[in-house]
Amino acid sequence: MKVTVVGAGSWGVWSALELLAKGVDVQLIDLRGAGNDWSGSGGLSRIIRRVYGADKIYTELTDFSFEKWESLFHQTGDQLYHQTGVLWMQPSDESKYLKDSLELLSKTEYPLEEISVDEAAEKWNKINFTGIHKIYHEPRAGILEANKSCQHALYKFIEDGGSYKLGQVSVKKGQVWLDGKEHLQSEVIIFATGSWTRSLFPDVLDHITAVSRQEVYFYQNTGIDYADIPIWSELDVNGLSFYGFPPYGEMGLKIAYDSRDLEMDPETDPRELTIEIEHRSREYLEHRFRSADHAILQDYRVCHYDNSMDGHFIMDHHPEYQNMIILTGSSGHGFKMGPAIGHLVADHVVDGKDMPGDFRLARFEHGIKKKTQFTE
Ligand SMILES: Cc1cc2nc3c(=O)[nH]c(=O)nc-3n(C[C@H](O)[C@H](O)[C@H](O)COP(=O)(O)OP(=O)(O)OC[C@H]3O[C@@H](n4cnc5c(N)ncnc54)[C@H](O)[C@@H]3O)c2cc1C
């Protein structure tokens, strides 16, 4: 069987790897390269965590992916996962998301730990916990080096005999073209094209996906070293959060705000920082971290979430062209689960197993309630 995978971000590169492992003749195509700077999988780091409220499916997909990432890093000889833990901080004691996570994870090998504010303040004394009412610690969570992890998966794919090329894929009336001239005729074509997928299939995705602009800032601080703090997320009742990472490699403290209000065209919109958003991040930094008043903006990154309207992934056949499979709607939390997505796709294409019902397009036929993974 010959399969083409379009897109070498976390979802595409792992789909290609998993199909290849099942003996499929796979070609992988990307416009700008695996984990490139423009893609959702680009940049330095992503969180891998098991906290997912009551959405058990994502905890399970993450558990599966954890093992696959570790096995890949073992094989390529470069450890790109770093266990830092995640601190989940609540400014009120109302987060159903965290309450559900506590319950769900308590039944697993790696439970979520509830710790008191006093205990946290003693342990992580560079963080100012003023205004925080509840804290959970997720020890088995950490950093995946994002672009490098995609590149390593690609190297493995090529080493194992997969075919990879750069090029732009387009779709016209059910026909798929490479660079506008080569007609792609694989039995199955998988589109793992992230935020660009809606422009390839506007009829299917226009009303059920949206691309949001996300700004990420890195700060260096001349006065203090934050390297020993965990990743943190401050989740309010509306599901909005500031979150961030300890300094890593040459980069300082990383901070982002998880609002999804601003739409973005990933191809044409400028990627300059927004002064007001940077000021808001700096204000937060100075409030939440001790001695952060000398922090200097070191770098920034403007990227995008490929959101589905309900915050859940989309994995399904094109409603009209059954040989095409669409993987999209990773909604700001899909990087870590690339290996599991790839595995589900390969099981479906090769062994005929169903992809998860929760991720089918049909769910949008019964009305659309706009939400994210953090909101009800
Ligand atoms: C700021 C930020 C923070 C995030 N934090 C986390 C996190 O902590 N944990 C987590 O798990 N996830 C996180 N995510 C989400 C995660 O990064 C994405 O869900 C994931 O990387 C999406 O992968 P993808 O393979 O679907 O898409 P992408 O990585 O965008 O890959 C799509 C690929 O398709 C290629 N392509 C597009 N169109 C074409 C075409 N016509 N022809 C050929 N190639 C094409 C592109 O070049 C690109 O390489 C975050 C995302 C952002 C932006």
The ligand as a Gaussian input file, in Angstrom:
#p B3LYP/6-31G(d) Opt

LIG

0 1
 C        2.519000      28.655000      21.711000
 C        2.101000      27.230000      21.651000
 C        2.187000      26.455000      22.782000
 C        1.807000      25.141000      22.759000
 N        1.962000      24.376000      23.869000
 C        1.752000      23.053000      23.819000
 C        2.121000      22.234000      24.894000
 O        2.649000      22.716000      25.874000
 N        1.902000      20.896000      24.795000
 C        1.352000      20.330000      23.689000
 O        1.189000      19.117000      23.648000
 N        0.992000      21.102000      22.624000
 C        1.190000      22.428000      22.669000
 N        0.884000      23.232000      21.612000
 C        0.175000      22.666000      20.468000
 C        1.082000      21.902000      19.570000
 O        2.288000      22.569000      19.368000
 C        0.359000      21.635000      18.269000
 O       -0.892000      21.055000      18.603000
 C        1.095000      20.646000      17.387000
 O        2.434000      21.005000      17.260000
 C        0.436000      20.617000      16.027000
 O        1.135000      19.706000      15.212000
 P        0.629000      19.419000      13.748000
 O        1.519000      18.350000      13.234000
 O       -0.835000      19.171000      13.751000
 O        0.810000      20.790000      12.944000
 P        2.116000      21.601000      12.531000
 O        3.196000      21.408000      13.498000
 O        1.692000      22.995000      12.255000
 O        2.570000      20.917000      11.185000
 C        1.931000      21.143000       9.969000
 C        2.962000      21.011000       8.871000
 O        2.301000      21.019000       7.625000
 C        3.096000      21.711000       6.682000
 N        2.206000      22.169000       5.626000
 C        1.151000      23.015000       5.740000
 N        0.538000      23.169000       4.561000
 C        1.225000      22.412000       3.664000
 C        1.069000      22.177000       2.286000
 N        0.070000      22.722000       1.568000
 N        1.961000      21.350000       1.653000
 C        2.984000      20.761000       2.371000
 N        3.153000      20.961000       3.694000
 C        2.280000      21.781000       4.335000
 C        3.704000      22.847000       7.493000
 O        4.893000      23.329000       6.909000
 C        3.953000      22.177000       8.847000
 O        5.279000      21.696000       8.972000
 C        1.274000      24.569000      21.585000
 C        1.190000      25.344000      20.428000
 C        1.617000      26.657000      20.442000
 C        1.535000      27.448000      19.195000

